[in-house]
Structure formats: structure tokens, C-alpha cells
Amino acid sequence: MSLMVMKSYSAEFKADAVALYLSDPSHTLEGIGRDLGVSRETLRNWVRAERKRTGAPAAERGAKGPSRSAGEVSSESVLEEENRQLKAQIRKLETEREILRRAAKYFAGETSW
């Protein structure tokens, strides 16, 4: 007979996991959960709780895509838009890296060899 152990996660770890999920619409609960060692349902509950706390609608998943106007676009505005997107991508990657560092630190401290 196997006993299931309840894991306890810090509020910071939960917040980071939710932020990672919400940071990009291509992320899935299953993928993020697998990467962090958390079940999909646990992560889903954390996301629901955060949305309820902030009053965010359930469909909102982070930043929306760029809005393009139907008309002529100067090369300068194209470059500015690309620069904005690249800076957003850098922020996203830095956030993900920090979350993974914290998760690694958390799980390294959890082992008692």
C-alpha cells in the first residue's frame, strides 16, 4: 500500500508558477506543472485563486498581441514595434529563468540525503 504525501509549497513558489503560466499564452498547465514538478490540477487551482484574488477574467492569459492598423507603416515604427517585442521577450525569459532558479533552489533544499 502506497501513502500519498502532501507537499507544501511556499507562497513565492506558487506566485512564480502562476506568473510563468500567465506570461505566455502558449504555456499549458500540464507543461508548466511537469517542468516544476507540480500536478496540473494543483497549478490550475493556484491560477484560479490568483484570478479570483485579482479579479482577472478567466480568459486573460498575459499580454495581448500587437495591434496593427490597416494603413501604411513606416520602417521606423516597424523597428520600434520589433524592439518592443524583443524587450518583452527578454523580460519573459528573465522571469522564467528566475522562476526556474528559485524552483531548483527550493527542490535542492527539499532533499535530505
Secondary structure, 3 states (H helix, E strand, C coil): CCCCCCCCCCHHHHHHHHHHHHCCCCCCHHHHHHHHCCCHHHHHHHHHHHHHHHCCCCCCCCCCCCCCCCCCCCHHHHHHHHHHHHHHHHHHHHHHHHHHHHHHHHHHHHCCC
